[in-house]
Structure formats: C-alpha cells, structure tokens
Amino acid sequence: MKTRISMSLVVACVAGTAVADQIAFAPATVVPTAQRPGGISVADLDGDGDSDVVFTTDTPDRLQRLINNAGVLTPVAAIALPAGAGAGDTAAADFDGDGDVDVAVIYKNLNQVQFFMNMAGTLAAGGSVSTGTDARGIIASDLDGDNDADLAMVSRDDNTVIVLTNNGATWASTAITAGTEPFGVAAGDMDSDGDRDLVVSLHRDRTVRILTNVNGVFSVGTTINVGATVRPDGVALADFNNDGRLDIATTLGNNGVDFVGVIRNLVTGFSAVASYPSMGANPGPIVAFDTDNDGDADLAALNQDAGTVVVLPNNGVGVFGAGSLLTTGAGPDSLVAANLTGGPTVDLLVSNRDSASLSLFANQVTPAGCDSIDFNGNGAFPEDQDVIDFFTVLAGGACSTPICGDIDFNNNDAYPEDQDVIDFFTVLAGGACSTQ
C-alpha cells in the first residue's frame, strides 16, 4: 500500500514485520440496539483519542452513539430524527473546520442529508441539503482540493452519483450521470494526478466505472466490465500489490454466484477481475484494511443473506488466500474496520439490520516487531500524513482516520518512549525495527 511520495526524504517502503496472513478474531461481542440498525461510522467524537461509533436506526428514526472508554463501547442518549425520515447511511468528518468531528445522516424518505455538528463532544442538529432519490453509500472526502470535507453518495433511482461540495457556510450539489442502478462509491486517486476520483459500482450495468476528477469537476472515465453473470455491489480501494497505484475491490453476486473481485490498476489500464469466493450468499459492503499489521491491505466483506463476514488475507502481492468466516447477526447491513478495542490491530464492527444488534469482532492477532509504517491505515505510505498522525497521537491528539495504530509502535509494551519514535523513523527510512 503506497502512493506517490511527497516527502523530501528518500525512503524505502518497508512494512511492519508481523507474520503474514494471520486472521484471528474473537467471537462477536453483541451490542443490542433499537430496530433496524445501519449506517455505521467511526470517529473520535469526544476528542479523547479513541474511536467512537455512530449509527442509525429507522424503527424509530434515531442517531445512536457509542462512546469508547478504554475499549468499552458505552451507549449514550440517542438523538431523535424526523419520524419516517428513513434514516440510513452516515459519514463522519470535520464539516465546519473547527477541529472536531461532525456527522452527516442520509434521510432516504426525505431525499436529504442532515448535518449534526459537534459542540464539545455533543452532537447538535444543523442544516440539511437535498439529495437524489434513494440516496445511500455516503462517503466524506476532499473532492475539490480545498482541504475540507466534501460528500459523495449514490442515488439509485436517479442513476447518478451526487457530489456535495463544501463551501464553508453552503453546499453545492452536482449530479453526475453514472450508469444504471449505482450501488456503491469510493474516493481515491486512480490516475495519480494528485486529486481524488470516484469509483462507482453499477449493479444493473454489471460494470465498475471511474469518474475522473479534474479540478473538482467529474466526468465519466474508464468503464470496467465485471462479467455477464454477476452484479457489483460494494466497492473499496487500496494498493493491494504495493506498486504505487490504487486497485479496486468489489463484491459480485447473482443467482448463487458469489465472489469478491479484485481489479488491478496497471500502467497500461485495468486488469480483468480476479475472483475469490465470498463463502456466502449476496456479498455486499466491503472494506480494505490490514488485519495482521504486515503492511498490505486485506479484505472483509459482508455476506448479507448468510449472516457472515468473509476475511480474505493478502499475500503481499495482491493475491488473496482462502477466506475465514465470522458469524454475525441476521441481515448484516453495514461494515467498518477500526481500532475499537485498543489493541495493536484493527477490529471489525457490523450492524445487523434484522436482529437489532451490532457485532464487534475484536482482532486477536499479536503483531511481531514494529507496526506498519502506514500508521493511519489509509493505504498510502510513506506519506507526510503518517508522520503528522504519529506525532499527533503521540501528543494525545486525534488521528486523521479511525484506523491509526497505537503509539506503542515497536510493540514492546512500553509507551510512550523514545524508542517508539526512533523505531518509527528507522522503519520509515528503510531500517530494521528494534524488536525484530
């Protein structure tokens, strides 16, 4: 997982030294919720340096919060939403530029996104912006290069991707005709020109399409056929084979044919789909994350009709091994990867729409040696933001992502200490960790 190097240092791309392909999650810890939970986002809402959780329920319509206290997720009072709004997916980011994390919530039945602004750890209802019909899959990313958080989402009934550009006090909405029945969208620099493009899965068209970003304006770019017998659903981006370009993962299913597909981003274009069995029916949401701290991006995807999560380990060159299954509740609907239990590795959290619960899978892999130099887990390394996040977390601040490593970089159980800083820069420069 690396992208173009913007740092003035010339460094080697060296990952942590954990044993590759380890998958070890504890059985699910079940968190009861109100009916029909979904739309999970993870962010540090209270500014204490760990990852909290927000999600919606739509029976009744509520914005629910779990505050993380030393790895224990504690419910706090739910926020009532408009009755019948159809509360759906969420996104968490600093939308007003005041240094804390706010939350955006899709109202599917009202064709709106409403903002909840963070006031010293308390979320207060703010303004709303119109969306397309049946909007979902909302993501937050800087799409126009002005260093604030914009939004993108799909409008399934309108066959568009909606981009909401953050202009400080106002939001500008642009609808981009994407193709028939868009299901998922992700943001990343697919053409290595320094801005973030959009990648959308088109269920009915059986394609994945790139929406190319030029100075904040999107146009239809490359279209990738995924096969005549399957339909794409979720989409995730990461540099799976460590060649400096973001690749694409998407879930593929139709009539009992269920796969996770990986599409390589090559110098000459995009590869054909490499398919890996999802080991369950109707795969949907998918995330890319480093499950074993070995410096490459693994995959996890929900099997929505089977009540499972499949975790696929990356062998380091973008080829994935046999999957492992985790059992969720009924109707798993939303999936995130984040450090929620305070360990050295990334956990998984699932909302179970049909069993009124969340399933928390604590990652039990114990990394050997130093952590990955991709400290913030965003799939790009080495980069300036990893250094910024390392020192921000070292000073007690909040990471720019919910997936930051812990400050015990060398995993010797002593922290904070000078050796963690020494090892961070040693590994960054291509050297060996002190706890090899």
C-alpha positions as CSV (number, residue, x, y, z in Angstrom):
1,M,0.0,0.0,0.0
2,K,1.9,3.0,-1.2
3,T,1.2,6.0,-3.3
4,R,3.4,8.8,-4.7
5,I,5.9,10.0,-2.2
6,S,5.5,13.7,-1.4
7,M,8.1,13.7,1.4
8,S,11.6,15.3,0.8
9,L,13.2,12.2,2.3
10,V,14.1,9.4,0.1
11,V,12.8,6.4,1.9
12,A,12.2,2.7,1.3
13,C,8.7,1.3,1.5
14,V,9.1,-1.1,4.4
15,A,6.1,-2.5,6.3
16,G,5.9,-4.0,9.7
17,T,7.3,-7.4,10.4
18,A,4.1,-9.2,11.6
19,V,3.7,-12.8,10.3
20,A,1.6,-12.5,7.1
21,D,-1.8,-13.9,6.6
22,Q,-2.8,-14.2,10.2
23,I,-6.6,-14.0,10.8
24,A,-7.7,-14.2,14.4
25,F,-10.9,-12.6,15.6
26,A,-12.7,-13.3,18.8
27,P,-16.3,-14.4,18.5
28,A,-18.7,-11.5,18.2
29,T,-19.5,-9.3,21.2
30,V,-23.2,-8.5,20.6
31,V,-24.3,-4.9,21.3
32,P,-28.2,-4.6,21.5
33,T,-29.7,-1.7,19.5
34,A,-33.2,-0.4,18.5
35,Q,-34.8,-1.9,15.5
36,R,-33.1,-1.9,12.0
37,P,-29.6,-0.5,12.7
38,G,-27.4,0.6,9.9
39,G,-25.1,3.2,8.5
40,I,-22.1,2.8,10.9
41,S,-19.4,5.5,11.1
42,V,-16.4,5.5,13.4
43,A,-14.7,8.7,14.6
44,D,-13.3,10.3,17.8
45,L,-16.4,12.3,18.8
46,D,-15.3,13.3,22.2
47,G,-11.7,14.2,21.4
48,D,-10.1,11.7,23.8
49,G,-8.0,9.9,21.2
50,D,-10.0,6.7,20.6
51,S,-12.7,5.7,18.1
52,D,-16.4,6.2,19.0
53,V,-19.3,4.9,16.9
54,V,-22.4,6.4,15.4
55,F,-25.1,4.6,13.5
56,T,-28.8,5.0,12.7
57,T,-31.9,3.1,13.4
58,D,-35.1,3.6,11.5
59,T,-37.7,2.0,13.8
60,P,-37.8,4.6,15.3
61,D,-35.6,7.0,13.4
62,R,-32.7,7.7,15.7
63,L,-29.0,8.6,15.6
64,Q,-27.3,6.3,18.0
65,R,-23.9,6.8,19.7
66,L,-21.5,4.5,21.4
67,I,-18.7,6.3,23.3
68,N,-15.4,4.4,23.6
69,N,-14.0,4.2,27.1
70,A,-10.7,2.2,27.1
71,G,-12.1,-0.3,24.6
72,V,-15.6,-0.5,26.1
73,L,-18.4,0.9,23.9
74,T,-20.9,2.6,26.1
75,P,-24.3,3.8,24.8
76,V,-25.3,7.4,25.3
77,A,-28.7,9.1,24.8
78,A,-30.0,8.7,21.2
79,I,-30.8,11.7,19.1
80,A,-34.4,11.7,17.8
81,L,-34.7,12.2,14.0
82,P,-37.8,13.2,12.0
83,A,-40.4,10.5,12.1
84,G,-40.5,8.4,8.9
85,A,-37.3,10.0,7.6
86,G,-35.8,6.7,6.7
87,A,-32.5,7.3,8.5
88,G,-29.8,5.5,6.5
89,D,-26.1,5.8,5.9
90,T,-23.8,8.2,7.8
91,A,-20.4,9.9,7.3
92,A,-18.2,11.5,9.9
93,A,-15.7,14.3,9.2
94,D,-15.0,17.9,10.3
95,F,-17.5,19.6,8.1
96,D,-17.3,23.1,9.6
97,G,-13.5,23.2,10.0
98,D,-13.5,23.7,13.8
99,G,-11.2,20.8,14.6
100,D,-13.7,18.2,15.8
101,V,-15.7,15.5,14.0
102,D,-19.3,16.1,12.8
103,V,-21.8,13.6,11.4
104,A,-23.9,13.6,8.2
105,V,-27.0,11.4,8.0
106,I,-29.0,10.4,4.9
107,Y,-32.8,10.6,5.1
108,K,-33.8,8.2,2.3
109,N,-37.5,9.0,2.5
110,L,-36.9,12.8,2.6
111,N,-34.2,12.9,-0.1
112,Q,-32.0,14.8,2.3
113,V,-28.7,14.8,4.2
114,Q,-28.8,16.4,7.6
115,F,-25.7,17.5,9.5
116,F,-25.1,17.1,13.2
117,M,-22.4,19.5,14.4
118,N,-20.0,18.6,17.2
119,M,-20.1,21.0,20.1
120,A,-17.6,19.9,22.7
121,G,-18.4,16.3,22.2
122,T,-22.2,16.8,21.9
123,L,-23.9,16.5,18.5
124,A,-26.5,19.2,17.7
125,A,-28.8,19.2,14.7
126,G,-27.7,21.5,11.9
127,G,-28.8,22.3,8.4
128,S,-29.8,19.9,5.7
129,V,-29.1,19.6,1.9
130,S,-31.2,17.9,-0.8
131,T,-30.0,14.7,-2.4
132,G,-31.2,12.5,-5.2
133,T,-33.8,9.8,-4.8
134,D,-33.0,6.7,-2.6
135,A,-29.6,8.1,-1.7
136,R,-27.1,5.8,0.1
137,G,-23.5,4.9,0.4
138,I,-22.4,8.3,1.6
139,I,-18.6,9.0,1.9
140,A,-16.7,12.1,3.1
141,S,-13.5,13.1,1.2
142,D,-11.8,16.3,0.0
143,L,-13.0,16.1,-3.6
144,D,-12.2,19.7,-4.8
145,G,-8.8,20.0,-3.2
146,D,-9.5,22.9,-0.8
147,N,-8.7,20.9,2.3
148,D,-12.2,20.5,3.7
149,A,-14.6,17.5,3.7
150,D,-17.0,17.2,0.8
151,L,-19.5,14.4,0.3
152,A,-20.4,11.9,-2.3
153,M,-23.2,9.3,-2.4
154,V,-25.2,7.3,-5.0
155,S,-28.8,7.9,-6.0
156,R,-30.0,4.5,-7.1
157,D,-33.3,5.6,-8.6
158,D,-31.8,8.6,-10.4
159,N,-28.8,6.6,-11.8
160,T,-26.5,9.3,-10.5
161,V,-23.6,10.0,-8.1
162,I,-24.4,13.1,-6.0
163,V,-21.4,15.3,-5.1
164,L,-21.9,17.8,-2.3
165,T,-19.1,20.4,-2.3
166,N,-18.3,22.1,1.0
167,N,-18.1,25.8,0.5
168,G,-17.9,26.7,4.2
169,A,-21.4,28.1,5.0
170,T,-23.0,26.5,2.0
171,W,-23.1,23.3,0.0
172,A,-23.1,23.0,-3.8
173,S,-24.8,19.9,-5.3
174,T,-23.8,18.2,-8.6
175,A,-25.5,15.1,-10.0
176,I,-23.3,13.0,-12.3
177,T,-24.9,10.5,-14.6
178,A,-23.1,7.3,-13.7
179,G,-25.0,4.4,-15.2
180,T,-27.8,2.1,-14.3
181,E,-28.5,1.4,-10.6
182,P,-25.4,2.6,-8.8
183,F,-24.8,0.6,-5.6
184,G,-21.5,1.8,-4.0
185,V,-19.0,4.6,-4.4
186,A,-15.4,5.2,-3.1
187,A,-12.9,8.0,-3.5
188,G,-9.2,7.8,-4.3
189,D,-6.6,9.0,-6.8
190,M,-6.9,6.4,-9.5
191,D,-4.8,8.3,-12.1
192,S,-2.0,9.5,-9.9
193,D,-2.6,13.2,-10.7
194,G,-3.0,14.3,-7.1
195,D,-6.8,14.6,-6.7
196,R,-9.4,12.1,-5.7
197,D,-11.5,10.4,-8.3
198,L,-14.7,8.5,-7.7
199,V,-15.2,4.7,-8.4
200,V,-18.8,3.6,-8.6
201,S,-20.3,0.1,-8.9
202,L,-23.2,-0.2,-11.3
203,H,-25.4,-3.1,-10.4
204,R,-27.6,-3.3,-13.4
205,D,-24.9,-2.4,-15.9
206,R,-22.6,-5.1,-14.5
207,T,-19.7,-2.6,-14.5
208,V,-17.4,-0.6,-12.3
209,R,-16.9,3.0,-13.6
210,I,-14.2,5.6,-12.9
211,L,-15.5,9.2,-12.5
212,T,-12.3,11.2,-13.3
213,N,-11.7,14.4,-11.2
214,V,-10.2,17.4,-12.9
215,N,-10.1,20.4,-10.6
216,G,-13.2,19.3,-8.7
217,V,-15.2,18.5,-11.9
218,F,-16.1,14.9,-12.5
219,S,-16.6,13.2,-15.9
220,V,-17.1,9.6,-16.9
221,G,-13.8,7.8,-17.4
222,T,-12.9,4.1,-17.7
223,T,-15.6,1.5,-17.5
224,I,-14.7,-2.0,-16.3
225,N,-16.9,-5.0,-17.1
226,V,-17.1,-7.4,-14.2
227,G,-18.8,-10.3,-16.1
228,A,-22.1,-11.1,-17.7
229,T,-23.3,-13.3,-14.9
230,V,-22.6,-11.2,-11.8
231,R,-23.6,-7.8,-10.5
232,P,-21.2,-5.5,-8.4
233,D,-22.3,-4.1,-5.0
234,G,-19.8,-2.7,-2.5
235,V,-16.5,-1.1,-3.6
236,A,-13.2,-0.4,-1.8
237,L,-9.9,0.9,-2.9
238,A,-6.3,0.1,-1.8
239,D,-2.9,-0.6,-3.3
240,F,-3.1,-4.3,-2.9
241,N,0.1,-5.2,-4.7
242,N,2.3,-2.3,-3.4
243,D,3.0,-0.9,-6.9
244,G,2.0,2.7,-6.1
245,R,-1.4,2.6,-7.7
246,L,-4.8,2.2,-6.1
247,D,-6.6,-1.0,-7.0
248,I,-10.3,-1.8,-6.8
249,A,-12.2,-4.5,-4.9
250,T,-15.9,-5.1,-5.3
251,T,-18.4,-7.7,-4.2
252,L,-20.0,-9.7,-7.0
253,G,-23.1,-11.8,-6.8
254,N,-26.1,-13.1,-8.7
255,N,-28.2,-16.3,-8.6
256,G,-25.9,-18.1,-6.2
257,V,-22.7,-17.0,-7.8
258,D,-20.9,-15.0,-5.0
259,F,-17.4,-13.6,-5.2
260,V,-15.1,-10.8,-4.1
261,G,-13.5,-9.3,-7.2
262,V,-10.1,-7.6,-7.3
263,I,-9.2,-5.3,-10.3
264,R,-5.5,-4.3,-10.6
265,N,-4.7,-0.7,-11.6
266,L,-1.9,-1.3,-14.2
267,V,0.3,1.2,-16.1
268,T,-1.5,0.0,-19.2
269,G,-5.0,0.2,-17.8
270,F,-7.2,-2.0,-15.5
271,S,-6.8,-5.8,-15.3
272,A,-9.6,-8.4,-15.7
273,V,-11.4,-9.3,-12.5
274,A,-9.7,-11.8,-10.2
275,S,-12.4,-13.5,-8.3
276,Y,-12.3,-15.0,-4.8
277,P,-15.2,-17.0,-3.3
278,S,-17.1,-14.9,-0.7
279,M,-18.2,-18.2,1.0
280,G,-21.7,-16.9,1.5
281,A,-24.8,-15.5,-0.3
282,N,-25.3,-12.0,-1.5
283,P,-22.0,-10.2,-0.7
284,G,-22.4,-6.5,-0.1
285,P,-20.4,-3.9,1.8
286,I,-16.6,-4.4,1.6
287,V,-13.7,-2.8,3.4
288,A,-9.9,-2.9,2.8
289,F,-7.8,-3.0,6.0
290,D,-4.6,-4.5,7.3
291,T,-5.8,-7.3,9.6
292,D,-2.4,-8.6,10.6
293,N,-0.2,-5.5,10.5
294,D,2.1,-6.9,7.8
295,G,1.8,-3.8,5.7
296,D,-0.6,-4.9,3.0
297,A,-4.3,-4.5,2.6
298,D,-6.6,-7.4,3.3
299,L,-10.3,-7.5,2.6
300,A,-13.5,-8.1,4.6
301,A,-17.0,-8.3,3.1
302,L,-20.5,-8.9,4.4
303,N,-22.5,-11.9,3.1
304,Q,-25.9,-10.3,3.7
305,D,-28.1,-13.4,3.2
306,A,-25.7,-15.7,5.0
307,G,-25.1,-13.7,8.2
308,T,-21.3,-13.8,7.9
309,V,-18.3,-11.7,7.2
310,V,-15.6,-13.2,5.0
311,V,-12.0,-12.1,5.7
312,L,-9.5,-12.6,2.8
313,P,-5.8,-12.3,3.6
314,N,-3.4,-10.6,1.1
315,N,-0.2,-12.5,0.4
316,G,1.7,-9.2,-0.1
317,V,1.5,-9.0,-3.9
318,G,-2.3,-8.6,-4.3
319,V,-3.2,-12.3,-4.4
320,F,-5.7,-13.3,-1.7
321,G,-5.7,-16.6,0.3
322,A,-8.6,-18.7,1.4
323,G,-11.2,-16.7,3.4
324,S,-12.2,-17.1,7.0
325,L,-15.8,-16.6,8.1
326,L,-17.1,-14.7,11.1
327,T,-20.7,-15.2,12.2
328,T,-22.9,-12.0,12.5
329,G,-26.5,-11.5,13.5
330,A,-29.3,-11.6,10.9
331,G,-29.3,-9.3,7.9
332,P,-25.8,-7.7,8.3
333,D,-26.1,-4.3,6.6
334,S,-23.1,-2.1,7.4
335,L,-19.4,-2.9,8.0
336,V,-16.5,-0.8,9.3
337,A,-12.9,-1.6,10.2
338,A,-11.4,0.5,13.0
339,N,-9.4,0.1,16.2
340,L,-12.2,-0.1,18.8
341,T,-10.7,-2.3,21.5
342,G,-7.4,-0.5,22.0
343,G,-5.2,-3.3,20.7
344,P,-2.5,-3.1,18.1
345,T,-4.6,-4.2,15.2
346,V,-7.9,-3.2,13.5
347,D,-11.2,-4.7,14.6
348,L,-14.5,-5.2,12.6
349,L,-17.9,-3.8,13.5
350,V,-21.1,-4.9,11.8
351,S,-24.7,-3.7,12.1
352,N,-27.3,-6.5,12.0
353,R,-30.5,-5.0,10.5
354,D,-32.8,-7.9,11.1
355,S,-31.6,-8.8,14.7
356,A,-31.4,-5.3,16.3
357,S,-27.8,-5.5,17.2
358,L,-24.2,-4.8,16.4
359,S,-21.5,-7.4,16.2
360,L,-18.0,-6.4,17.4
361,F,-15.2,-8.7,16.3
362,A,-12.0,-8.0,18.3
363,N,-8.8,-8.6,16.4
364,Q,-6.6,-11.0,18.4
365,V,-3.6,-11.0,16.1
366,T,-0.5,-10.0,18.1
367,P,2.0,-8.3,15.7
368,A,5.6,-9.3,15.9
369,G,8.1,-6.4,15.7
370,C,7.1,-2.9,14.6
371,D,3.7,-1.9,13.2
372,S,3.2,-1.0,9.6
373,I,4.6,2.4,8.5
374,D,1.1,3.1,7.2
375,F,0.4,4.5,10.7
376,N,-3.0,5.9,9.8
377,G,-4.2,2.9,7.8
378,N,-5.3,4.9,4.7
379,G,-3.5,2.7,2.2
380,A,-0.9,5.3,1.3
381,F,2.7,5.2,2.7
382,P,5.2,6.5,3.2
383,E,3.5,9.9,3.3
384,D,3.5,13.2,5.2
385,Q,0.2,12.4,6.9
386,D,1.6,9.2,8.6
387,V,4.3,11.4,10.2
388,I,1.7,14.0,11.2
389,D,-0.7,11.4,12.7
390,F,2.1,9.7,14.5
391,F,3.1,12.8,16.4
392,T,-0.5,13.9,16.8
393,V,-1.4,10.7,18.6
394,L,1.9,10.7,20.5
395,A,0.9,14.1,21.8
396,G,-2.6,12.9,22.8
397,G,-4.5,14.2,19.8
398,A,-6.9,12.6,17.3
399,C,-5.8,10.7,14.2
400,S,-7.0,11.8,10.8
401,T,-8.6,8.3,10.3
402,P,-10.2,5.9,12.7
403,I,-7.6,3.2,11.9
404,C,-4.4,4.7,13.4
405,G,-2.0,2.3,15.0
406,D,-1.3,2.6,18.7
407,I,1.6,4.7,20.0
408,D,3.5,1.5,21.1
409,F,4.9,1.4,17.6
410,N,7.5,-1.3,18.4
411,N,5.1,-3.4,20.4
412,N,7.4,-3.8,23.4
413,D,4.6,-2.8,25.9
414,A,6.5,0.3,26.9
415,Y,5.0,3.6,25.8
416,P,5.2,6.4,25.2
417,E,9.0,6.1,25.0
418,D,11.9,7.5,22.9
419,Q,12.4,4.1,21.3
420,D,9.0,4.2,19.6
421,V,9.9,7.5,17.9
422,I,13.4,6.1,17.0
423,D,11.8,2.9,15.5
424,F,9.2,4.9,13.6
425,F,11.8,6.9,11.8
426,T,14.2,3.9,11.4
427,V,11.4,1.9,9.6
428,L,10.4,4.9,7.6
429,A,13.9,5.2,6.3
430,G,14.1,1.5,5.4
431,G,15.9,0.2,8.5
432,A,15.1,-2.6,10.9
433,C,12.8,-2.4,14.0
434,S,14.4,-2.8,17.4
435,T,12.0,-5.6,18.2
436,Q,12.5,-7.8,15.2
